[in-house]
Amino acid sequence: MTLRTLPLSKTGPAVSPIGLGCMGMNDFYGVFNETEAFATLQRAVDLGVNFLDTADCYACGANESLLGRALKELPRERLIIATKFGQGRAPDGRWTGVNGTPEYCRKSCDGSLKRLGLDTIDLYYLHRVDKNVPIEDTVGAMAELVHAGKVRHLGLSEAGCDTIRRANNVHPIAAVQSEFSLWTRDLEDTVLPCCAELGIGFVPYSPLGRGMLTATLRSRGDMPAEDYRHNTPRFQAENFDDNVRLIGKLEAMAHSKGCTTAQLALAWVFERGRAIFASSDASLVPIPGTKRRKYLEQNVAALNITLSPEELAALDDMFPREGVAAGTRYPEFRMGDLSL
């Protein structure tokens, strides 16, 4: 199968219209199965998905190493590999803070290249904006990596409009990655139009609401005991129950269309991307994460689902732009690092 490719940005690479988030393959979401992870990556290539996303903090570097081992068997020349730096993590998994200093940038890039087994990273993101370092300094150091041939394109994750513009003045930014889905729409009137205007791609992570929008979670017991979602507000106590009830309406519409709830949620993301980026040189390309071939195949098939104006209006009514989900995206101590 061959998917058409899209220009991620006016200066960036051509990517498949859907990517694959690799984080959950060996971090955050329970049991790790390396055989299935490798099979899922191979299946992604077979389906025409060429945009693979990781970060140096996922599994404390082991996620990059996992992808690096897989790349030895995959057609590297057909793939766009994205990784990130800037969120420190200790070997025991503790978060140690945001670091956007030029020195940390250079050191992190060398570490990622080694773990991935690559000479060049296709897309290198600043994972979170460092409040204590001017964005011009961080992006300046990232631009040096481009000139050195270690990185091809630059990106930002969870950055606000002013930061995006300032960064883009230093070096062309190819992509901005942030959480975006039916229940996380707060950037729809700010960052997304800003990216479209500047010709910068927008890459939604968690477009399925960390699994909630799949309608496969009925109780907190459906998540493994070690699953990190137990510690996030939207999946705790009464917030969880409120959000499950919210998803019931989405599930009913999906049933009427003959698709899965996850596919309906992704179809909405694709449609919003087409609308917002219609006159742009850039594209919106979601990267739903999965560690199983079954869900990867379902996600790719969502590209074939169309939504009528009436269905889009109904989804807008179900999931208004502000305040629909119960609870914040992250624990309070991490919310301050978003959209700076």
Residue, then its C-alpha position, 0 to 999 in steps of 0.5 A: m500500500t502506498l499513501r500519498t505524501l504531504p509537504l509537512s511545511k514549506t521548508g520541511p520533508a514530505v510525510s505520510p498523512i498520518g504518522l506513528g508515535c512510538m512512545g508507548m511501545n516501551d514506556f508509560y502504557g504497561v507491558f512491553n512486547e518487543t516482537e510486536a513493537f518491531a512487527t508494528l513498525q514493519r507494518a507501518v512501512d508496509l502501509g506507507v506510513n513514513f513518519l516515525d516519532t520518538a524522544d530521548c526521554y521516552a523510556c529514558g532513551a530506550n525508546e530511541s534505542l528500540l527504534g534504532r534496532a528496528l531501523k537496521e531492518l527497515p528502509r531508512e531512505r524512505l522514512i522520516i525520523a523525528t525525535k526530541f530533546g529538552q525534557g530531562r529524565a533520571p535513569d529511574g524515570r523521574w522528571t528532572g526539568v526542562n533544559g534548552t541550553p545550547e550545551y544540553c542541545r548539542k549533547s542531547c543530539d549526539g546521544s540521540l544519534k548514537r541510540l538511533g544508529l543514525d548519521t542525521i535526524d530528519l526532524y529535531y524538536l525542542h520538547r518543551v520551551d525552557k523559561n530560563v533560556p531565550i528561544e533564540d539561543t536554543v534554536g540557534a544551537m539547533a540551527e548549528l546542528v543543521h549546518a553540521g549535518k546532524v539534523r535536517h529540520l527543526g521543530l518545537s513541541e508545546a510552544g505558543c505563537d510568540t515563541i513560534r514566531r521568534a524561533n522561526n525568525v532564527h531558523p525555519i521551523a518545520a513543525v510544531q507538535s502539541e496535543f490536539s484532539l476532540w477533547t483538547r481543542d484549546l490551540e485551534d484558534t491560536v497555534l494552528p492558524c499561526c502555523a498555517e500562516l507561517g507555513i509550519g506543519f502541525v503535528p498533533y500527538s495524542p489525537l485519540g485522547r491517550g486512549m479515552l477517545t477509543a471507547t475501549l476504557r470503561s473503568r480505571g481497571d482497564m488500564p494496567a496497574e503500572d500505566y502512567r495515566h493513573n497519575t493524570p487528572r483526566f483519568q483519575a476518580e470522578n474525572f474518569d467517569d465523567n469523561v467515559r460518559l462524554i465518549g458515549k455520544l461519540e461511540a453512538m455516532a461511530h456505530s451509525k457510520g460503521c467505523t470505530t470510535a477511534q476512527l471517527a475521532l481521527a477523521w475529525v482531526f484530519e478534517r480540521g487539518r484540511a480546513i485550517f491548512a487549506s490555503s497553507d504551504a504546510s499540513l496537519v499530520p497526526i501521530p497516533g501512538t500504538k504498539r499493536r498492528k491491529y490499532l495501527e491498521q485501524n488508524v490508517a484506515a481512518l483516512n478513508i472516512t469522510l464527515s458531512p457538514e452535519e456530522l461535523a456540526a454534531l461533533d462540535d456540539m458534543f466537544p466544544r472548544e473549551g472545557v469539555a474534558a474533565g481534568t487537566r492534561y497533565p498534573e499541575f507541576r507539568m502544566g506550566d511547561l505548556s504553550l510558552 
